[in-house]
């Protein structure tokens, strides 16, 4: 949801996993173009009584048996909707965490750039949406203005990824790097790390005496991909696993390809309110448990994203 690591400004995505062939029926456009309102899917559930780490949870969450998770569920393979249910890397990891904690992770769909606001308004308990753990997010700083915009959030890191450039199949415009985007139309999801990368590159373009990037931003990545498919833009920037998935699956691999090197690799984090340190620490303990017992590795193998694996779950490890 990028890649803004990428995918997201007051909320940002970016990713580095080397994703292989993921067989999913239908094209990306059909898979991802759902509305971004509060429909959602549930990850699995488990018995609180028998869960090894249930006692670490706050009492109210333990009693409710649910951790409500905000997510932009249109970012395959990290998270997307299938038959009315949230599926993908994040929901599978959430399911494994739920078994350790004895609760169900209940995914609620929303727009990426509204997720942190929703967390701080207590609409959900955590964010799990391929969100990059960045210092700005930790401190509540608006990346565009550099000014304080909120109380910030804490992150439990669980994956690593970087941003990639996605172009039309055959690369008709010869794009190989960010420098090649100067003076051209680039479509991407707003509020993402990718948007920040594109804006910084556009500034560099003008300093180098070239034209700025004509940046077009959209609420969802599938909207940006449609512009690219139609030839209305020369590139989309998003997290590497997502870019690779799009290149593999959209029109059976006939629409897009990934070019150039990954950009600014960093950690994905599960975001939690700074006031909810007990929940943060419980989730970190559960992450450590699934890394140790092998469940985490199995999930990454299932989705062909093992190169994004972490060996340790850190708190606020992003910079």
BELCOR-V143891 format. One record per residue. N is the residue number from 1. RES is the residue in three letters. PHI is phi in whole degrees, -180 to 180 (none if undefined). OMEGA is omega in whole degrees, 0 to 359 (NA if undefined). NEAR is the number of other ideal C-beta (glycine too) atoms within 12 Angstrom. Layout:
BEGIN
n=N res=RES phi=PHI omega=OMEGA near=NEAR
n=N res=RES phi=PHI omega=OMEGA near=NEAR
END
This chain:
BEGIN
n=1 res=UNK phi=none omega=NA near=62
n=2 res=UNK phi=none omega=338 near=58
n=3 res=UNK phi=-94 omega=NA near=58
n=4 res=UNK phi=none omega=18 near=56
n=5 res=UNK phi=52 omega=NA near=56
n=6 res=UNK phi=none omega=108 near=55
n=7 res=UNK phi=-159 omega=191 near=60
n=8 res=UNK phi=-158 omega=NA near=54
n=9 res=UNK phi=none omega=174 near=40
n=10 res=UNK phi=-88 omega=174 near=43
n=11 res=UNK phi=-153 omega=194 near=56
n=12 res=UNK phi=-135 omega=182 near=57
n=13 res=UNK phi=-118 omega=176 near=63
n=14 res=UNK phi=-174 omega=192 near=52
n=15 res=UNK phi=-154 omega=186 near=55
n=16 res=UNK phi=-131 omega=186 near=38
n=17 res=UNK phi=-69 omega=175 near=40
n=18 res=UNK phi=-88 omega=186 near=26
n=19 res=UNK phi=-95 omega=179 near=37
n=20 res=UNK phi=-98 omega=183 near=21
n=21 res=UNK phi=-75 omega=177 near=16
n=22 res=UNK phi=-117 omega=185 near=31
n=23 res=UNK phi=-84 omega=178 near=15
n=24 res=UNK phi=-134 omega=183 near=27
n=25 res=UNK phi=-68 omega=174 near=13
n=26 res=UNK phi=89 omega=180 near=19
n=27 res=UNK phi=-88 omega=178 near=26
n=28 res=UNK phi=-60 omega=185 near=42
n=29 res=UNK phi=-62 omega=178 near=28
n=30 res=UNK phi=-71 omega=183 near=21
n=31 res=UNK phi=-71 omega=193 near=33
n=32 res=UNK phi=-98 omega=191 near=41
n=33 res=UNK phi=-88 omega=175 near=26
n=34 res=UNK phi=-78 omega=177 near=29
n=35 res=UNK phi=-75 omega=189 near=19
n=36 res=UNK phi=-101 omega=179 near=33
n=37 res=UNK phi=-98 omega=193 near=17
n=38 res=UNK phi=-82 omega=164 near=23
n=39 res=UNK phi=-90 omega=180 near=19
n=40 res=UNK phi=-163 omega=178 near=37
n=41 res=UNK phi=-125 omega=179 near=31
n=42 res=UNK phi=-99 omega=166 near=28
n=43 res=UNK phi=-80 omega=188 near=38
n=44 res=UNK phi=-68 omega=179 near=30
n=45 res=UNK phi=-131 omega=179 near=23
n=46 res=UNK phi=-154 omega=184 near=27
n=47 res=UNK phi=-82 omega=180 near=18
n=48 res=UNK phi=-60 omega=184 near=27
n=49 res=UNK phi=-60 omega=185 near=12
n=50 res=UNK phi=-99 omega=183 near=13
n=51 res=UNK phi=-76 omega=186 near=28
n=52 res=UNK phi=-67 omega=185 near=24
n=53 res=UNK phi=-116 omega=183 near=31
n=54 res=UNK phi=-58 omega=184 near=28
n=55 res=UNK phi=-66 omega=181 near=19
n=56 res=UNK phi=-80 omega=182 near=29
n=57 res=UNK phi=-74 omega=169 near=34
n=58 res=UNK phi=-58 omega=186 near=26
n=59 res=UNK phi=-59 omega=183 near=15
n=60 res=UNK phi=-67 omega=178 near=17
n=61 res=UNK phi=-73 omega=178 near=33
n=62 res=UNK phi=-61 omega=179 near=26
n=63 res=UNK phi=-68 omega=180 near=13
n=64 res=UNK phi=-71 omega=181 near=20
n=65 res=UNK phi=76 omega=185 near=25
n=66 res=UNK phi=-141 omega=165 near=30
n=67 res=UNK phi=-109 omega=181 near=45
n=68 res=UNK phi=-83 omega=187 near=34
n=69 res=UNK phi=-118 omega=173 near=45
n=70 res=UNK phi=-83 omega=183 near=46
n=71 res=UNK phi=-158 omega=171 near=55
n=72 res=UNK phi=-93 omega=193 near=55
n=73 res=UNK phi=-90 omega=177 near=50
n=74 res=UNK phi=-149 omega=186 near=46
n=75 res=UNK phi=-141 omega=182 near=56
n=76 res=UNK phi=-64 omega=7 near=49
n=77 res=UNK phi=-93 omega=184 near=46
n=78 res=UNK phi=-72 omega=169 near=57
n=79 res=UNK phi=-157 omega=177 near=51
n=80 res=UNK phi=-160 omega=182 near=46
n=81 res=UNK phi=-93 omega=176 near=34
n=82 res=UNK phi=-142 omega=182 near=22
n=83 res=UNK phi=53 omega=176 near=12
n=84 res=UNK phi=77 omega=182 near=15
n=85 res=UNK phi=-127 omega=175 near=22
n=86 res=UNK phi=-74 omega=179 near=42
n=87 res=UNK phi=-132 omega=177 near=35
n=88 res=UNK phi=128 omega=183 near=44
n=89 res=UNK phi=-60 omega=183 near=47
n=90 res=UNK phi=-63 omega=178 near=48
n=91 res=UNK phi=-60 omega=178 near=40
n=92 res=UNK phi=-68 omega=176 near=36
n=93 res=UNK phi=-64 omega=178 near=49
n=94 res=UNK phi=-61 omega=178 near=51
n=95 res=UNK phi=-62 omega=179 near=37
n=96 res=UNK phi=-66 omega=177 near=36
n=97 res=UNK phi=-64 omega=180 near=48
n=98 res=UNK phi=-61 omega=179 near=40
n=99 res=UNK phi=-68 omega=177 near=30
n=100 res=UNK phi=-74 omega=186 near=38
n=101 res=UNK phi=-97 omega=179 near=45
n=102 res=UNK phi=75 omega=179 near=31
n=103 res=UNK phi=-135 omega=176 near=41
n=104 res=UNK phi=-98 omega=172 near=32
n=105 res=UNK phi=-90 omega=186 near=44
n=106 res=UNK phi=-103 omega=184 near=33
n=107 res=UNK phi=-81 omega=176 near=43
n=108 res=UNK phi=-121 omega=186 near=35
n=109 res=UNK phi=-83 omega=178 near=39
n=110 res=UNK phi=-161 omega=178 near=38
n=111 res=UNK phi=-75 omega=187 near=35
n=112 res=UNK phi=-56 omega=186 near=53
n=113 res=UNK phi=-75 omega=174 near=40
n=114 res=UNK phi=-106 omega=189 near=31
n=115 res=UNK phi=-67 omega=181 near=46
n=116 res=UNK phi=-66 omega=176 near=47
n=117 res=UNK phi=-60 omega=179 near=26
n=118 res=UNK phi=-64 omega=177 near=32
n=119 res=UNK phi=-63 omega=183 near=41
n=120 res=UNK phi=-72 omega=175 near=28
n=121 res=UNK phi=-92 omega=177 near=16
n=122 res=UNK phi=64 omega=175 near=16
n=123 res=UNK phi=-76 omega=173 near=24
n=124 res=UNK phi=-150 omega=186 near=36
n=125 res=UNK phi=-93 omega=184 near=41
n=126 res=UNK phi=-155 omega=174 near=49
n=127 res=UNK phi=-118 omega=175 near=53
n=128 res=UNK phi=-138 omega=191 near=53
n=129 res=UNK phi=-156 omega=182 near=62
n=130 res=UNK phi=49 omega=183 near=62
n=131 res=UNK phi=-90 omega=177 near=58
n=132 res=UNK phi=-69 omega=171 near=59
n=133 res=UNK phi=-80 omega=179 near=43
n=134 res=UNK phi=-125 omega=178 near=43
n=135 res=UNK phi=-62 omega=179 near=22
n=136 res=UNK phi=-61 omega=179 near=35
n=137 res=UNK phi=-67 omega=178 near=47
n=138 res=UNK phi=-58 omega=186 near=32
n=139 res=UNK phi=-95 omega=181 near=25
n=140 res=UNK phi=71 omega=181 near=27
n=141 res=UNK phi=-101 omega=174 near=24
n=142 res=UNK phi=-72 omega=185 near=23
n=143 res=UNK phi=-65 omega=180 near=33
n=144 res=UNK phi=-74 omega=186 near=20
n=145 res=UNK phi=-101 omega=184 near=12
n=146 res=UNK phi=76 omega=183 near=14
n=147 res=UNK phi=-102 omega=178 near=13
n=148 res=UNK phi=-64 omega=183 near=14
n=149 res=UNK phi=-128 omega=182 near=23
n=150 res=UNK phi=175 omega=183 near=25
n=151 res=UNK phi=-82 omega=182 near=22
n=152 res=UNK phi=82 omega=181 near=29
n=153 res=UNK phi=-136 omega=170 near=45
n=154 res=UNK phi=-101 omega=180 near=35
n=155 res=UNK phi=-121 omega=166 near=45
n=156 res=UNK phi=-106 omega=188 near=42
n=157 res=UNK phi=-77 omega=185 near=40
n=158 res=UNK phi=-146 omega=184 near=50
n=159 res=UNK phi=-166 omega=178 near=54
n=160 res=UNK phi=-132 omega=180 near=37
n=161 res=UNK phi=-159 omega=177 near=54
n=162 res=UNK phi=-128 omega=181 near=41
n=163 res=UNK phi=-88 omega=178 near=48
n=164 res=UNK phi=-126 omega=176 near=48
n=165 res=UNK phi=-99 omega=178 near=47
n=166 res=UNK phi=-110 omega=181 near=48
n=167 res=UNK phi=-129 omega=175 near=37
n=168 res=UNK phi=-63 omega=179 near=32
n=169 res=UNK phi=-56 omega=183 near=23
n=170 res=UNK phi=88 omega=178 near=16
n=171 res=UNK phi=48 omega=186 near=21
n=172 res=UNK phi=-62 omega=181 near=16
n=173 res=UNK phi=-95 omega=176 near=24
n=174 res=UNK phi=67 omega=181 near=18
n=175 res=UNK phi=-78 omega=179 near=32
n=176 res=UNK phi=-129 omega=183 near=18
n=177 res=UNK phi=-153 omega=178 near=22
n=178 res=UNK phi=-60 omega=181 near=33
n=179 res=UNK phi=-62 omega=180 near=21
n=180 res=UNK phi=-75 omega=182 near=23
n=181 res=UNK phi=-88 omega=180 near=41
n=182 res=UNK phi=-57 omega=178 near=29
n=183 res=UNK phi=77 omega=183 near=21
n=184 res=UNK phi=-116 omega=179 near=32
n=185 res=UNK phi=-84 omega=176 near=28
n=186 res=UNK phi=-124 omega=179 near=40
n=187 res=UNK phi=-109 omega=178 near=40
n=188 res=UNK phi=-159 omega=181 near=55
n=189 res=UNK phi=-80 omega=182 near=54
n=190 res=UNK phi=-76 omega=179 near=38
n=191 res=UNK phi=77 omega=185 near=43
n=192 res=UNK phi=-108 omega=173 near=51
n=193 res=UNK phi=-60 omega=179 near=52
n=194 res=UNK phi=-58 omega=178 near=59
n=195 res=UNK phi=-63 omega=178 near=45
n=196 res=UNK phi=-62 omega=178 near=45
n=197 res=UNK phi=-64 omega=180 near=47
n=198 res=UNK phi=-65 omega=180 near=45
n=199 res=UNK phi=-66 omega=178 near=30
n=200 res=UNK phi=-64 omega=178 near=26
n=201 res=UNK phi=-66 omega=180 near=35
n=202 res=UNK phi=-62 omega=176 near=29
n=203 res=UNK phi=-62 omega=177 near=19
n=204 res=UNK phi=-62 omega=179 near=21
n=205 res=UNK phi=-57 omega=183 near=26
n=206 res=UNK phi=-68 omega=178 near=16
n=207 res=UNK phi=-65 omega=179 near=14
n=208 res=UNK phi=-86 omega=179 near=15
n=209 res=UNK phi=81 omega=178 near=10
n=210 res=UNK phi=-106 omega=178 near=19
n=211 res=UNK phi=-75 omega=178 near=18
n=212 res=UNK phi=-69 omega=174 near=23
n=213 res=UNK phi=-71 omega=173 near=35
n=214 res=UNK phi=-86 omega=188 near=22
n=215 res=UNK phi=-91 omega=176 near=36
n=216 res=UNK phi=-115 omega=183 near=27
n=217 res=UNK phi=-116 omega=185 near=34
n=218 res=UNK phi=-136 omega=181 near=35
n=219 res=UNK phi=-65 omega=182 near=30
n=220 res=UNK phi=-131 omega=177 near=44
n=221 res=UNK phi=-65 omega=177 near=56
n=222 res=UNK phi=-57 omega=176 near=39
n=223 res=UNK phi=-65 omega=178 near=30
n=224 res=UNK phi=-66 omega=179 near=48
n=225 res=UNK phi=-64 omega=178 near=43
n=226 res=UNK phi=-64 omega=177 near=27
n=227 res=UNK phi=-62 omega=178 near=29
n=228 res=UNK phi=-66 omega=179 near=43
n=229 res=UNK phi=-60 omega=181 near=30
n=230 res=UNK phi=-78 omega=182 near=18
n=231 res=UNK phi=84 omega=180 near=19
n=232 res=UNK phi=-81 omega=172 near=21
n=233 res=UNK phi=-139 omega=181 near=34
n=234 res=UNK phi=-97 omega=184 near=37
n=235 res=UNK phi=-162 omega=169 near=48
n=236 res=UNK phi=-127 omega=174 near=55
n=237 res=UNK phi=-108 omega=173 near=61
n=238 res=UNK phi=-156 omega=184 near=60
n=239 res=UNK phi=-62 omega=186 near=62
n=240 res=UNK phi=-56 omega=180 near=48
n=241 res=UNK phi=-59 omega=181 near=55
n=242 res=UNK phi=-73 omega=178 near=64
n=243 res=UNK phi=-60 omega=180 near=51
n=244 res=UNK phi=-65 omega=178 near=41
n=245 res=UNK phi=-63 omega=179 near=44
n=246 res=UNK phi=-61 omega=180 near=51
n=247 res=UNK phi=-62 omega=182 near=38
n=248 res=UNK phi=-80 omega=192 near=30
n=249 res=UNK phi=-104 omega=184 near=34
n=250 res=UNK phi=-64 omega=183 near=37
n=251 res=UNK phi=51 omega=179 near=21
n=252 res=UNK phi=55 omega=176 near=18
n=253 res=UNK phi=87 omega=185 near=22
n=254 res=UNK phi=-96 omega=187 near=17
n=255 res=UNK phi=-97 omega=192 near=28
n=256 res=UNK phi=-134 omega=169 near=41
n=257 res=UNK phi=-149 omega=179 near=29
n=258 res=UNK phi=-95 omega=179 near=38
n=259 res=UNK phi=-127 omega=174 near=32
n=260 res=UNK phi=73 omega=181 near=25
n=261 res=UNK phi=-91 omega=174 near=16
n=262 res=UNK phi=-67 omega=187 near=38
n=263 res=UNK phi=-119 omega=171 near=38
n=264 res=UNK phi=50 omega=178 near=36
n=265 res=UNK phi=-64 omega=180 near=34
n=266 res=UNK phi=-163 omega=185 near=43
n=267 res=UNK phi=-82 omega=162 near=43
n=268 res=UNK phi=-83 omega=177 near=59
n=269 res=UNK phi=-134 omega=169 near=46
n=270 res=UNK phi=-84 omega=185 near=48
n=271 res=UNK phi=-87 omega=179 near=52
n=272 res=UNK phi=-137 omega=177 near=42
n=273 res=UNK phi=-56 omega=179 near=31
n=274 res=UNK phi=-63 omega=179 near=24
n=275 res=UNK phi=-78 omega=186 near=17
n=276 res=UNK phi=-107 omega=184 near=29
n=277 res=UNK phi=-67 omega=180 near=19
n=278 res=UNK phi=-67 omega=177 near=25
n=279 res=UNK phi=-65 omega=178 near=40
n=280 res=UNK phi=-55 omega=183 near=37
n=281 res=UNK phi=-69 omega=177 near=24
n=282 res=UNK phi=-66 omega=179 near=38
n=283 res=UNK phi=-66 omega=178 near=45
n=284 res=UNK phi=-62 omega=179 near=35
n=285 res=UNK phi=-63 omega=178 near=27
n=286 res=UNK phi=-67 omega=176 near=41
n=287 res=UNK phi=-62 omega=179 near=42
n=288 res=UNK phi=-60 omega=181 near=29
n=289 res=UNK phi=-67 omega=183 near=26
n=290 res=UNK phi=-77 omega=171 near=34
n=291 res=UNK phi=-67 omega=183 near=30
n=292 res=UNK phi=-69 omega=185 near=18
n=293 res=UNK phi=-86 omega=175 near=19
n=294 res=UNK phi=93 omega=180 near=14
n=295 res=UNK phi=-61 omega=181 near=26
n=296 res=UNK phi=-60 omega=180 near=35
n=297 res=UNK phi=-62 omega=180 near=23
n=298 res=UNK phi=-63 omega=179 near=20
n=299 res=UNK phi=-65 omega=180 near=36
n=300 res=UNK phi=-65 omega=176 near=36
n=301 res=UNK phi=-65 omega=179 near=21
n=302 res=UNK phi=-56 omega=184 near=24
n=303 res=UNK phi=-99 omega=178 near=39
n=304 res=UNK phi=58 omega=180 near=26
n=305 res=UNK phi=-128 omega=187 near=41
n=306 res=UNK phi=-67 omega=181 near=24
n=307 res=UNK phi=-72 omega=175 near=25
n=308 res=UNK phi=-94 omega=185 near=41
n=309 res=UNK phi=-67 omega=170 near=33
n=310 res=UNK phi=-108 omega=178 near=34
n=311 res=UNK phi=-99 omega=180 near=19
n=312 res=UNK phi=-148 omega=177 near=18
n=313 res=UNK phi=-91 omega=180 near=35
n=314 res=UNK phi=-97 omega=171 near=27
n=315 res=UNK phi=-101 omega=178 near=30
n=316 res=UNK phi=54 omega=180 near=28
n=317 res=UNK phi=-84 omega=181 near=28
n=318 res=UNK phi=-80 omega=181 near=38
n=319 res=UNK phi=-129 omega=NA near=18
END
